[in-house]
Amino acid sequence: MKNNERLANFALAGLTLAPLLVKVDPNLNVILTACLAVYVGCYRSVKPTPPSETMSNEHAMRFPFVGSAMLLSLFLLFKFLSKDLVNAVLTCYFFVLGIIALSATLLPAIKRYLPKHWNDDLITWHFPYFRSLEIEFTRSQIVAAIPGTFFCAWYASQKHWLANNILGLAFCIQGIEMLSLGSFKTGVILLAGLFVYDIFWVFFTPVMVSVAKSFDAPIKLLFPTADAKRPFSMLGLGDIVIPGIFVALALRFDVSRGKDSQYFKSAFLGYTVGLVLTIVVMNWFQAAQPALLYIVPAVIGFLAAHVIWNGEVQPLLEFNESKSASSSQDSSEIDSAKKVE
C-alpha cells in the first residue's frame, strides 16, 4: 500500500472518530469524509486483473427506474406500515450485510498477519436441505467476520451515529471497490440518469427526504451538529458511491495506460468541487439539495475538459474493462496451454 493510500485510511478513521472528542464543523466533515471515502475506494478498486463483470449500457439505463421503484416502495411501506416494524426488518437485513461489508473492508489489513494457507485455502459450506446452494470462504474471512459481527451487534442494539457511519463507509468503500462501469460511455449514461432521478425525487416530491428521515439504517452518513433542532447533517451513500465508481474508472484508465493518475486527479477534483457547491447551496437556501445535481456535471465536466485539452477523447471513449478482462483471460489460457505443452 502506498504512503498516500495509508495516510488516507488513517485520515478517514481519525475524522470518523473526531466528533467524539472535539467539535468538528459538519460541513467540513461532510466534504472531507466523502472525499476520503472516494479516494480510498478508488485505490482499492485497482486490481492485478481487470474486473470480469461490468455494467452494461442497458443496465445503466434501467438503474434510475429500478431505484425509483425501490424508493417509492419504501415510502409507501413507511406510510402504511409501522415505522418501527419496517426498521426492525431492515435492521436484520443490514446486520447481515454489514458483517459482509465490514469484514471485506478489514480483510486486507488482517490477512497480512495470518498464515498464507488461511488466505488461499477455500472452505465450501452447503446449505442444509438445499445442497445445491453453497458458500465458499477462507479462514481469513472468518477471522475478519468476528469483529464485524460484534460491531454489527453493537449497531443493532444502540443505533449510535458512529456505528452507522462506520458501516456506511464500509458500504461505500466496498461499492466503489467492487462495482465496475466497464466504460466511460456507460458511466455517463448512469450518471445522467441518476442526475435526473435525484432532481425529480428531491425537488418535485417529498419522497426522498421523507424516506431519508424515516429510514433508520446505514444508507446515509450522519454528522453531529450543534443545532438541537437539527442534530445531524446527512449525506446519502449514493452521493459517494455513484460518482465514486466513475472516478475509480478514471484511475483504472490511467493505470491501464501505465501513466500517472492524471485523469483520476481531474475527476476527483470535479467530485470535490461538486460536493463543496452542494454544501454552499444547501446552507444558502437552508433546504435539502440533490447532491448529484452539482456533483455529476462537475465530475464529467472536469474530466471532459482535461481529456479534450490533452486531445485524448478517442482513447478514453474506446476504453472498455470487459474487453480488457476477456483479453487477459485469453492470454492466461494461452500461457497455461504453453506450460502444458
Disulfide bonds with the S-S distance in Angstrom:
none
